[in-house]
């Protein structure tokens, strides 16, 4: 029965799925497996989701002339900011608590702080220093 069961599975898989072989650097497979497991996903599910999300993000990315951009030309990675290690760790802890991606959290944090700074400036307060703004002569 084992051989027949295996043959039936193989026929079903050949009919239902396309197969893509992915090679990763030594040791990276374990990292991928651990990451997928931490999310309650299989490796195949994680890779499939990563591909789907990337394709969705990349589709519709166009330049000012309406020409589709290649993945390397999209906003991903554009305007990269380097954060001090402690700041990044704080952001990562916040992301775990909120369920956001790091990008979503950083976008929300910047927008929120920009609004606060705008309100402080309207009140004549220097948001960076906390003191009153000096009036120009």
C-alpha positions in Angstrom: 0.0 0.0 0.0 2.9 2.4 0.7 4.1 2.3 -2.9 0.6 2.8 -4.3 -0.1 5.7 -1.9 3.2 7.3 -2.9 2.4 7.0 -6.6 -1.1 8.5 -6.1 0.5 11.5 -4.2 3.1 12.0 -6.9 0.4 12.0 -9.6 -1.7 14.5 -7.6 1.3 16.7 -6.9 2.3 16.7 -10.6 -1.2 17.7 -11.6 -1.8 20.3 -8.8 1.6 22.0 -8.4 4.4 23.5 -10.3 7.8 23.0 -8.7 10.5 25.6 -8.3 13.8 24.7 -6.7 15.3 27.4 -4.5 19.0 27.4 -3.4 20.1 29.4 -0.4 23.5 30.0 1.2 24.6 27.3 3.8 22.9 28.0 7.1 20.2 30.2 5.6 17.8 27.3 5.3 17.7 26.9 9.1 17.0 30.6 9.5 14.2 30.5 7.0 12.7 27.4 8.7 12.9 29.1 12.1 11.4 32.3 10.9 8.5 30.5 9.1 7.9 28.4 12.3 7.8 31.5 14.5 5.0 32.7 12.3 3.2 29.4 12.4 3.8 28.8 8.7 5.5 26.1 6.7 8.5 27.0 4.7 6.5 26.6 1.4 3.8 28.8 2.8 6.2 31.5 3.9 8.1 31.5 0.6 4.8 31.6 -1.3 3.6 34.5 0.8 6.9 36.4 0.4 6.6 36.0 -3.4 3.0 37.0 -3.5 3.6 40.1 -1.3 6.6 41.2 -3.3 4.8 40.7 -6.7 1.8 42.7 -5.3 4.0 45.5 -4.1 6.0 45.5 -7.4 2.9 45.5 -9.6 1.7 49.0 -10.3 5.1 50.6 -9.5 5.6 53.1 -12.4 7.8 56.1 -13.0 6.5 59.6 -13.7 6.0 58.7 -17.4 3.9 55.7 -16.5 6.6 53.2 -17.5 6.6 50.1 -15.2 9.6 50.0 -12.9 11.9 47.0 -12.3 12.0 45.8 -8.7 15.3 47.4 -8.1 13.8 50.8 -9.2 10.9 50.7 -6.8 10.7 52.6 -3.5 11.9 49.5 -1.6 15.3 50.4 -0.3 15.0 54.0 -1.5 15.8 56.6 1.1 17.4 54.1 3.4 18.1 55.4 6.9 20.6 53.8 9.3 19.4 53.6 12.9 21.4 53.2 16.0 21.2 49.6 17.3 19.2 50.4 20.4 16.7 52.5 18.4 16.2 49.6 15.9 15.7 47.1 18.8 13.1 49.5 20.4 11.3 49.7 17.0 11.4 45.9 16.6 9.9 45.4 20.1 7.1 47.9 19.2 6.5 46.0 15.9 6.1 42.7 17.8 3.6 44.4 20.1 1.5 46.0 17.4 1.7 43.3 14.7 2.9 45.8 12.1 5.8 45.4 9.8 8.9 47.5 10.6 8.1 49.7 7.5 4.5 50.3 8.7 5.6 51.1 12.2 8.3 53.5 11.0 5.9 55.2 8.6 3.4 55.7 11.4 6.1 56.9 13.8 7.4 59.5 11.3 3.9 60.8 10.4 2.9 61.0 14.1 6.0 62.9 15.0 5.8 65.2 12.1 2.2 66.1 13.2 3.4 66.7 16.8 6.3 68.9 15.5 3.9 70.9 13.3 1.6 71.5 16.4 4.6 72.6 18.5 5.8 75.0 15.9 2.3 76.5 15.7 2.6 77.1 19.4 6.0 78.7 19.1 7.8 75.8 20.6 11.0 74.3 19.2 10.1 70.5 19.0 13.8 69.5 18.9 14.9 71.6 21.9 11.6 72.0 23.8 12.1 75.7 24.4 10.4 78.7 22.9 11.3 79.6 19.3 13.3 82.8 19.1 11.5 85.5 17.1 13.3 86.7 14.0 14.3 90.4 14.0 
